[in-house]
Amino acid sequence: MEKTYNPTAIEQKNYQTWEEKGYFKPHGDTSKESYCVMIPPPNVTGSLHMGHAFQDTIMDTLVRYQRMQGKNTLWQMGTDHAGIATQMVVERKLLAETGETRKDLGRDAFIDKIWEWKGESGGNISKQLRRLGTSVDWDRERFTMDEGLSHAVKEVFVDLYNDDLIYRGKRLVNWDPKLHTAISDLEVENKDVKGSMWHFRYPLADGATTSEGKDYLVIATTRPETMLGDTAVAVNPEDPRYKDLIGKEIIVPFVERRIPIIGDQHADMEKGTGCVKITPAHDFNDYEVGKRNKLPMINVLTFEASIRDSAEVFNSNGEKSDDYSSDIPTQFQGLAREDARKLVVSSIEALGLLEKIEPHDLTIPYGDRGGVVIEPMLTDQWYVRVAPLAKTASEAVANGDIEFVPKQYENMYNSWMNDIQDWCISRQLWWGHRIPAWYDQAGKVYVGRDEAEVRAKHNLGDEVTLRQDDDVLDTWFSSGLWTFSTLGWPEKTLDLKTFHSTNVLVTGFDIIFFWVARMIMMTMHFMKDENGKPQVPFKTVYVTGLIRDENGDKMSKSKGNVLDPLDMIDGIDLESLVKKRCGNMMQPQLAKKIEKDTRKTFADGIEAHGTDALRFTLAAMASTGRDINWDMTRLEGYRNFCNKLWNASRYVLMSTEEHDCGFGDNQDMQFSLADRWIQGQLQTTIKDFRQALDTFRFDIAANILYEFTWSQFCGWYLELTKPVLFKGSEAEQRGTRHTLVTVLESLLRVAHPIIPFMTEEIWQRVKGITGQAGETIMLEAFPEYTESLVDKTAVADLEWVKHVIIAVRNIRGEMDISPKVPLNVLIKNASTEAQRRFNENEAFLAALANLESVTFVPEGETTPASATALIGELELLIPMAGLIDTEAELARLNKQLEKVTKDLAKVTGKLSNEKFVGKAPEAVIAKERAKQTELQTTADKLQVQIETIKAL
């Protein structure tokens, strides 16, 4: 083995071997238990971020663990076509290279351009996933727009339509005025801004007055431009100020529209004036009020969010209506919504109807792709009627067929499912699954898998012109079929029979509704077992937290705090990191701040740590469901762990290669106490590690692995082998070599699911000693707990030996005695058991504690002045005479005590200062108190040492 652990030299070559030799594929023996995980399909436009790295580490750990247990294991890979994101990427590229827009090219030619882009650049994230060590079956890689999935999407749409679960209707949606499409709530980013609340007077009709004798009502609005579409003013039916006005009418200024005053609980008596203008076509809450009260809907905005030349008037069912005039005052026509707002306010003021303007904190929705304010827009869209599907999906979680880990996320799931709304599945894009619906010249709709099917089913001749719907399906629609469409549905494939239902879905909490719930609904509607019972898409949903930056802030490009996992693996210099974070910042001041923060936090750039160290860090931080604050020091610590395992393996190989390790004909082996102890510790580690992974406690599993490797195997056992290897008999040496190599080999198999690269590299050397015939560690059996290998007496004896060694080392440290100085030890109150242990482990104690002699002191006999340690009832004494220069030692200790006392007085004084305690944050005070406690403890220990030295 190379002397230095170098991840770059081993990672990519091992991955290439794994992939080329097909180790990631299911073994195909259907008599064995199957295990299947579906990767949440990353966007084809995307690149690997820390969230991907986190979730993929968890998935790969599970998959490798189950594969090593002999299961027929499939990790299904695939990417999502990412409708809006991909269309934007290609549109920008087209404009930059040719100056043309998609409309210049036309739909078919533009779609060809997207496929061309996908072929050249769409596989970026697949390359990055390989760097992370993901053991997905690449030969089965799917794409949500490939031929098979497109076939499944059409099948699902047609079947749902025929079952009256898909319909077309006019409803309010999130509309992006820049991209000209409906978007989902997940694609809306809410931002807090400082705005205004305008208070307008609306005149009462027919001479009506309020209880105060006023001939108007004051309404408050944050969106004055929408008043052009008002169809009611709502008051609370219990409000004594206005309840007598319910049923009367009020006049909307400018348009002179008479609208009713209605009673509705939406109007809050305690909020504002208690009067709320209702604009059902331009506000989601107003839309619900309008539905309840059967109010007309007046749309006054174009798809570009400017004022229309004439309004669209509909009844509460979305049908065209002549309840109100469609006229819009000329001065507002064609104005952008921002300009229309200013003109409405100034015109209201000119009419004497402006009551007041107040500052107001607002939450404004922005499109995360288009970057402009989202407009609630009344449009014709396709919807899934989800209530019937939700009932079955809710029952699956309630009866335990699907389990959420952590369990509290069931509450989030249930709250959404209990208040579920019909799902808008159409998008006004060109890239995506085009909706399989056709219209004749009269506007009648026909749904089918293709035009030929539509014509045949409805006996439509060539004289009938059909036009396919221009819209495409929401990307969540196709990804909602992910667990079964990727396995060949609607064909009844062997893969479906073998791998569905899948085992675990690993995902973030933010898409429990958008993806998880929809997968459950879709799958249970279309997938049934041989008895007709709906199948679940997965049995367990493991919900991860978010990876946040070191300050606990969400990572985002706009904040410049994103960390690229590949930079953690390969390293990056400071200047490149600064450029990466600030390169696309539009705001110079923000770019300067980000550069300053980056230079302060990463003064030396980021060193290369390798994939295994990154994976181990992510696993160790994966406390169930909690967000993670990224910590570079932990990454560095786990890089040291990888170094430790590498160096320990080198020691084992140097001690065993080309030596007799007991694997041949000569089985004469004698196992030392340390050999028997480490075998027992290994078995306990295997048992606990398996329990942790079986219960999705990746953090506990990583800590178990760390503790055994660092403390027990490297920290103790390797040291304990040296006396045997240097001075033991042939049988003893053979037994220790055998134990060294078998424990290391088992440890590598335990660690492989989390740190696959270095375990493979080392195992390839180790198998030459053990004689194992396997080609790769990833297909070896995961270690099983073997109780017979746990020698309880050996464990107890060795733990006792460790206590003695630690006691001696502590005394050396406290008394500043060099480890090279051999010590004479006196033992008092030694039981028969303790004497046996001393006698049987003389070699270990002499070597690791550097003891020259051990003398058992009879009861009552006087002992010289000594440093003492207690091990149970046993007293271990080291006579100090002649070991130390008492005057020099006292001078040193007193100097230390003086400094500690001075620091303690300073901290105590600060904590006694009422001003400081009153103003300082609680965290700062807590830190100072902890410091005070630590200094006091140190002072007490120093005082004890001084008294001990004086007694000499």
RADAPE-V380657 format. One line per field, one symbol per residue. phi: phi as a letter, one per 20 degrees, with the letter a starting at -180 (. if undefined). psi: psi as a letter, one per 20 degrees, with the letter a starting at -180 (. if undefined). A space follows every 10 residues. Layout:
# RADAPE-V380657
phi: ???
psi: ???
This chain:
# RADAPE-V380657
phi: .ffdfcggfd fffffgfgff emfefffnef fefebcceff ffffeecfdf fggfffffff ffffffffen ffdcdeerce flgfffgfgf ffffffecme dffffngfff fgfffffffe cfdgffffff fenfeeeffd gdcfdfffff ffffffffff ffemdcbdbe becfdefeel bfcegfedde cececcdedd edffelmfce feneebdddd bdcgffgfdf caddcffeff fcffefnedc dfgmeleecf edebfgfefe dlendcfdcg ecbfffffff ffdlefcded defemdfffb fddcefeneg bdgcfefcgg fegnffgfff ffffffffff emdefaccfb fcddedffef mdffdfcece cecdeegfff ffffffefen fcdecfffff ffgfffffcf dgefddcecd eqfffeccce fenfdcdafb fffffffdle effeedcfgf fdegffffff egfdffeoge feeffffedd ffecddbeff dgefcgffff fffffddcef enfgeefbec dedeeeedff eneffbffem dfdegffffe nbfgffffff edgdfeegff ffffffffff fcgdmcffdn ffffffffff eefgmefdef cfffffffff ffgfffffff ffffecfmcf dneefedfcc efgfffffff fffffgffff ffffdmefff gfffffffff eefffdfgff ffgffecffg fffffffgfg ffffffffff fggecfffff ffffefffef nfefebffdf ffgdfcffee efffffffff gfffffffff fgffelefff efdeddcdle fffffgffff dgfffffedl eebcceeffn ffdfgbeccd cmefdddcge gnecegffff ffffffffff ffffffffff feefffffdf fgffffffff ffffffffff ffffffffff ff
psi: qqhponhhih ghhggggggh jkiiqqiini iqpqpppppo oqphirqprh gggghhgggh ggghghgijj qnppopqrqq imfggggggh ggggghhijq rhhhhqgghg hhhghggghg iijghgghhh hijplqnhij prpijrgghg gggggggggh ghjkiprpro rpropoigil qqrrhhjpop pprpbqopoq pppqqkjqrr hjjqkrqpqp qimhhihijp jrppqpiioh hihiipirqq ppqfikppqq oqppihoohi pciippponh ijpgghghgg ghjlqqpooj qrijkrpqhq qppqaijjqq qkhqqjppph iipiqqhghh gghgghhggh ikjogrpqqp pqoppqpigh jrpqppporp rqqpnighhh gghhhhhhjj hpppoqhiih ggghhghhkq qqoojqqmrh oaoppmqqpa hijpqpprhr hggggghjlp riiopqpqph rrqphhghii jghhhijiqj qmrhgghgip qrgppprqhi kgghggghgg ggghhhoqai jjppqqhqhp oopraqorai jjqppqhhik jppphhhhgi qprgghgggg hihjphoggh gggggggghg hlhjbpqpiq gghggggggh jmpoiqqpop ohhhghghhh gggghghhhg ggghihpkro jjibhojnqp prghghghgg hgggggghgg gghhjkmhgg gghggggggg gggghgghhi hghghhirrg hggggggggg hhgggggghg ighgnhghhg gghhghhhgi jqiqhqhijr ppqqpohiio nhggggghhg ggggghgghg ggghjlpqii oqqppppqkp rhgggggggi kggghgghim phqppppqpi pqqrpqpqqp ncippopopi pihqogghgg ggghgghggg hghghggggg iiohgghhhq qhhgghghgh gggghggggg ghgggghghh i.
